[in-house]
């Protein structure tokens, strides 16, 4: 319900959640958490009055069963989505991020408590080991997994024909957009990032990747082969779709809470997309393999650059403050041990 964000005592972690007991270290906050706290999205366990928030996790293993692959002291991140109980054909083959019947659950989002607690449990299968050298940067594992899946979708669509992208446009320089740009840079693409911010850390972060930072789409002087859209703004989606070149691909990763209708000249846009063999694909959440890919991306990145994405750390005792985004904030995290 609205304005219900609080800190409270909860019961010991339910053994049914998994055999690995974890000490919470950090919790990342994103727009989804803000919407849930405002009562606009999400659902807790059936019959429960409250839900433990948090899906961007970093924890340290306290206990784990033999042959689980984990030992006390390991850093871990928890996978968010769980397959539906039937399961549907997609969930049955491990592609629960493509669940067909909507009966999946998500830690901290849909019908399951999240990782925003000083202790939580997780099944070994849904735990991802974080290399110790990543340290607190492991809290970026889940958001990075969103982008490794998005790039996976781009690759799969691109494989329909010859596909060697050069120019990538990323719209939005929040955590998702910047991680999308990071992956593009690691792949050797020319990166262009569009955002409204004219000051703060975003322009320099893009520049340090070797990318071009834009505040007006009209300043883009190339035809993008790939667009990673991370704002969810309907008008911007249409504008970018119209920029795609032959065989171009746009992957939508952002969702806007806006409900205002927009005027769209769909007939000429449709003609352009068809004639150019362009494609638009949506991507949400991530499968287990995308978490492993996310670890690889983070491990290969400049640690100082990644660390600058975390612009504010809030103690657990004041965690609702993390829901209030400041003008210079990129990624806000909650310190679960303070």
C-alpha positions in Angstrom: 0.0 0.0 0.0 1.2 3.6 -0.5 3.7 5.1 2.0 4.1 1.7 3.7 7.9 1.5 3.4 9.3 0.8 6.8 11.8 -1.2 8.7 10.5 -4.0 11.0 11.3 -7.3 12.6 10.5 -10.4 10.6 10.6 -14.0 11.3 13.7 -16.1 10.7 14.2 -17.0 7.0 11.9 -19.8 5.9 13.8 -23.0 5.2 11.4 -23.5 2.3 13.1 -20.6 0.6 16.3 -22.6 0.3 19.1 -24.5 2.1 21.7 -21.8 1.8 21.5 -19.3 4.7 22.9 -15.9 3.7 23.8 -12.7 5.6 22.5 -9.7 3.7 25.3 -7.2 2.8 23.9 -4.8 0.2 20.6 -4.2 -1.5 20.2 -2.2 -4.7 17.2 0.0 -5.2 15.5 0.6 -8.5 12.4 2.1 -10.0 10.5 -1.1 -9.5 11.0 -0.9 -5.7 9.8 2.7 -5.8 6.6 1.6 -7.6 6.0 -1.2 -5.1 6.5 1.0 -2.1 4.0 3.5 -3.6 1.4 0.7 -4.0 1.5 0.8 -7.8 3.0 -2.6 -8.5 4.0 -5.9 -7.0 2.3 -8.5 -4.7 3.4 -10.2 -1.6 3.1 -13.8 -0.3 -0.5 -14.9 -0.3 -2.1 -14.1 3.0 0.8 -11.9 4.2 0.2 -8.3 5.3 3.7 -7.2 4.3 6.3 -8.0 1.7 10.1 -7.9 2.2 11.3 -5.7 -0.7 14.5 -6.1 -2.6 15.6 -8.0 -5.7 19.1 -6.6 -6.4 21.0 -8.6 -3.8 24.5 -9.1 -2.4 25.0 -11.4 0.5 27.6 -13.6 2.3 27.0 -17.3 2.9 26.6 -18.2 6.6 25.8 -21.9 6.1 25.4 -24.2 3.1 24.9 -28.0 2.8 27.7 -30.1 1.5 28.0 -30.4 -2.3 25.9 -27.3 -2.7 28.8 -25.4 -4.4 28.9 -22.9 -1.6 30.8 -22.5 1.6 30.6 -20.0 4.4 32.1 -16.7 3.4 31.2 -16.9 -0.3 29.6 -13.7 -1.7 26.4 -14.5 -3.6 23.6 -12.8 -5.5 20.1 -14.3 -5.6 18.2 -14.9 -8.8 14.9 -13.0 -8.9 12.5 -15.1 -10.8 11.2 -18.6 -10.0 9.4 -21.0 -12.4 5.7 -21.5 -12.1 4.5 -24.6 -10.3 3.0 -26.4 -13.3 5.5 -25.7 -15.0 4.8 -24.2 -18.4 7.0 -25.4 -21.3 9.3 -22.5 -21.0 9.8 -22.9 -17.3 10.2 -26.6 -17.7 13.4 -26.1 -19.8 14.8 -23.4 -17.5 13.6 -20.4 -19.4 11.5 -19.1 -16.6 12.2 -15.5 -17.7 9.9 -16.5 -20.7 7.1 -18.0 -18.5 4.0 -18.5 -20.6 1.2 -18.6 -18.1 2.3 -15.8 -15.7 2.4 -18.0 -12.6 6.0 -17.4 -11.9 7.1 -15.7 -8.7 9.8 -13.1 -8.2 11.7 -12.4 -5.0 10.8 -8.9 -3.7 8.3 -8.3 -6.5 5.7 -10.9 -7.1 4.3 -13.3 -4.4 7.7 -13.8 -2.7 9.7 -12.0 -0.1 12.8 -10.3 -1.3 16.4 -10.0 -0.2 16.0 -6.8 1.8 16.8 -8.5 5.2 19.8 -9.1 7.4 19.4 -12.8 6.7 17.8 -14.6 3.8 17.7 -18.1 2.4 18.1 -19.2 -1.2 18.1 -22.5 -3.1 21.7 -23.3 -4.3 20.3 -23.4 -7.9 19.1 -19.8 -7.6 22.3 -18.5 -6.0 25.1 -17.0 -8.1 28.6 -16.9 -6.7 30.2 -13.5 -6.8 34.0 -13.4 -7.1 35.5 -11.9 -3.9 37.5 -9.3 -5.9 34.2 -7.7 -7.0 33.3 -6.9 -3.4 30.4 -4.5 -3.1 30.2 -4.2 -6.9 28.5 -7.6 -6.8 25.3 -5.8 -6.0 25.2 -4.8 -9.7 24.9 -8.5 -10.7 21.1 -8.5 -11.1 20.8 -5.2 -13.1 23.7 -6.4 -15.2 21.9 -9.6 -15.9 19.0 -7.6 -17.4 21.4 -6.3 -20.0 23.2 -9.5 -20.7 19.8 -10.9 -21.5 18.9 -7.9 -23.6 22.1 -8.3 -25.7 21.4 -12.1 -25.9 18.1 -11.1 -27.5 19.8 -8.8 -29.9 22.3 -11.5 -30.9 19.5 -14.0 -31.5 17.5 -11.7 -33.7 20.7 -10.6 -35.5 21.5 -14.2 -36.3 18.7 -14.3 -38.8 21.1 -12.9 -41.3 24.5 -11.3 -41.6 24.9 -9.0 -38.6 28.0 -7.0 -37.6 26.7 -3.9 -35.8 29.0 -0.9 -35.4 27.0 1.9 -33.9 24.9 1.4 -30.7 22.5 3.9 -29.3 21.5 3.6 -25.6 18.6 5.7 -24.4 18.8 6.6 -20.7 21.9 6.9 -18.6 20.6 5.3 -15.4 22.1 2.0 -14.2 20.5 0.0 -16.9 21.5 2.3 -19.7 25.1 2.7 -18.4 25.5 -1.1 -18.1 24.1 -1.5 -21.6 26.7 1.0 -22.8 29.4 -0.9 -20.9 28.6 -4.1 -22.6 28.5 -2.4 -26.0 32.0 -0.9 -25.3 33.3 -4.3 -24.2 32.1 -5.7 -27.5 34.0 -3.1 -29.4 31.0 -1.1 -30.7 30.8 2.7 -31.1 28.6 3.8 -28.2 26.2 6.8 -28.2 24.2 7.5 -25.0 21.1 9.8 -24.8 20.0 11.3 -21.6 18.4 14.5 -20.4 21.0 15.2 -17.7 23.4 18.0 -18.6 25.5 17.8 -15.5 26.3 15.3 -12.7 28.3 12.1 -13.2 26.5 10.7 -16.3 28.3 12.6 -19.1 31.7 11.8 -17.7 30.9 8.1 -17.2 29.9 7.8 -20.8 33.0 9.8 -21.9 35.2 7.5 -19.9 33.8 4.5 -21.8 34.9 6.3 -25.0 31.3 6.9 -25.9 29.4 10.0 -27.1 26.9 11.6 -24.7 23.9 13.3 -26.2 21.0 15.3 -24.7 19.1 15.7 -27.9 18.3 12.8 -30.3 18.7 15.3 -33.2 22.4 15.5 -32.5 22.9 11.8 -33.3 24.7 11.9 -36.7 24.9 8.1 -37.4 22.4 5.4 -38.2 22.3 3.1 -35.2 22.5 -0.6 -35.9 21.3 -1.4 -32.4 19.2 0.6 -29.9 19.0 -0.4 -26.3 16.0 1.5 -25.0 16.1 2.0 -21.2 13.6 4.8 -20.5 10.2 3.3 -21.4 9.2 6.7 -22.9 6.7 6.0 -25.6 7.6 8.9 -27.8 11.3 8.2 -27.6 10.6 4.6 -28.5 8.8 5.7 -31.7 11.5 8.2 -32.5 14.3 5.6 -32.2 12.4 3.0 -34.1 12.4 5.5 -37.0 16.1 5.7 -36.9 16.9 2.0 -37.3 18.8 1.2 -40.4 18.5 -2.0 -42.6 18.5 -5.0 -40.4 18.5 -2.8 -37.3 17.4 -4.1 -33.9 15.9 -2.2 -31.0 15.6 -3.9 -27.6 13.2 -2.4 -25.1 14.3 -2.8 -21.5 12.5 0.1 -19.8 8.9 0.5 -18.7 7.3 3.9 -18.1 4.4 4.3 -15.6 3.0 7.0 -17.9 -0.6 6.6 -19.2 -0.9 9.6 -21.5 -1.6 8.7 -25.2 0.7 9.9 -27.9 0.1 10.7 -31.5 2.1 8.2 -33.7 2.3 8.1 -37.6 2.2 4.3 -37.6 1.7 3.7 -41.3 5.0 5.3 -42.5 6.8 3.8 -39.5 5.5 0.4 -40.2 6.5 0.7 -43.8 10.0 1.7 -42.8 10.4 -1.2 -40.4 9.1 -3.7 -42.9 11.2 -2.4 -45.8 14.4 -2.3 -43.7 13.9 -5.7 -42.0 14.1 -3.9 -38.7 13.0 -5.5 -35.5 11.8 -4.4 -32.1 11.9 -6.9 -29.2 11.1 -6.5 -25.5 13.2 -8.1 -22.8 12.4 -8.5 -19.1 14.1 -10.2 -16.2 16.8 -12.7 -16.8 17.5 -16.4 -16.9 20.2 -18.1 -14.8 22.8 -18.1 -17.6 22.4 -14.3 -17.9 23.6 -13.9 -14.2 26.7 -15.9 -15.0 27.3 -13.6 -18.0 26.7 -10.6 -15.8 29.5 -11.7 -13.5 31.8 -11.9 -16.5 30.9 -8.4 -17.6 31.5 -6.9 -14.2 34.7 -8.8 -13.7 36.0 -7.5 -17.1 35.1 -3.9 -16.3 37.2 -1.2 -14.8 36.3 -1.4 -11.1 36.7 2.3 -10.5 34.2 3.0 -13.3 31.7 0.5 -11.9 32.2 1.9 -8.4 31.1 5.4 -9.6 27.7 3.9 -10.6 27.0 3.5 -6.9 26.4 7.1 -6.0 24.8 6.8 -2.6 24.7 4.2 0.2 21.9 4.4 2.8 22.1 2.6 6.2 19.4 0.0 6.9 18.0 2.1 9.7 17.1 4.8 7.2 16.4 2.7 4.1 13.2 4.5 3.0 15.5 7.4 2.1 16.9 5.2 -0.7 13.5 5.4 -2.5 13.9 9.2 -2.9 16.2 9.7 -5.9 18.4 12.7 -5.9 19.5 14.6 -9.1 23.0 13.1 -9.0 21.9 9.6 -8.1 22.5 6.7 -10.4 22.5 3.5 -8.3 21.4 3.8 -4.6 22.1 0.9 -2.4 21.1 0.0 1.2 23.8 -1.2 3.6 22.0 -4.1 5.4 24.7 -4.3 8.0 24.5 -0.8 9.3 
